[in-house]
């Protein structure tokens, strides 16, 4: 059997109108999605949003209620899992404890009757930085090393698509961050399509070319990490992908290239290019790291917009200090102030002015009558 180079038969992965229902419950709702060949794609969302069900349908472990799944021109919707050019890496690793590392990696090829696979196994172990580990057993490896073995075992089969189901969830924080870098390096080197399911925002943004945020079985927003973080499409995305300060606002008019809004009696402007709505109610949003603190209005730079409030809490988190500031209307603002050593920390109960550049704000749709921004349930991310 001739070894096939990675990506040689690659094709875009397409989900067309895919719905998956379990009785009266719809887990995935009319999902249409294209994952370009060779990309690192992340499905991001809280528990129960439909991301794992979507992955299982791509793998063939679940069958869509309606819709189609295609790899290029090939319809794989009803194909059995073992007939699809797809492999999955699970959070649990699922290594065979009685087999050596080399035999674990070779398992898929041996089942297919491929001969002369020793060189392929060596190349795989080199790819995942496990040279010389072939004779060991899984119990002799750390969690991160076992995850690399699971990755090598999947990649040696030369799948068109590699599915990653929360693969780093069982690792500690430091090891998880190391593996994020390694997974991206490996994906770039082999050039095949990776589809990664995770609830970890940092994980998705660190590794993926494209992120799809799922909510209640649908895609809330899709785009590059930078695009989605800097200019989210909805209040849910703004608060799911990082943190945002969202004020209930109402559009009052236009001034040149700016949209004018009023919030809690104060007036602000937002560049029209940063507005998802240009009329009616909206959420005026600013990320915490884009906010700055001053001890008086006279210290606010020209052109910045501002509100005054009282510091209610201060938390030192290493690279920055997190302040909570309560303006006159009562809702607290979160401010991340870098610990650069230039300025002294500010005291709790002190009055400050929170200010920002207008181009760092954004305006999102707000349902009529809603005055409290949606909060992502931290428990749902576990």
Secondary structure, DSSP 8 states (H G I E B T S, - for coil): -----TTTT---EEEEEEEEEETTEEEEEEEEEEE-TT-EEEEE--TTSSHHHHHHHHHTSS--SEEEEEETTEE-TT--GGGSSEEEEETT----TTSBHHHHHHHHHHHTT----HHHHHHHHHHTT-TT-TTSBGGGS-HHHHHHHHHHHHHTT--SEEEEESTTTTS-HHHHHHHHHHHHHHHHHH--EEEEEES-HHHHHHH-SEEEEEETTEEEEEE-HHHHHHS-SSHHHHHHSS--EEEEEEEEEEETTEEEEEETTEEEEEEGGGBS-SSSEEEEEE-GGG-EEESSGGGS-TTEEEEEEEEEEEEE-SSEEEEEEEETTS-EEEEEEE--SSS----TT-EEEEEEEGGGEEEEE--TT--S-----GGGG-
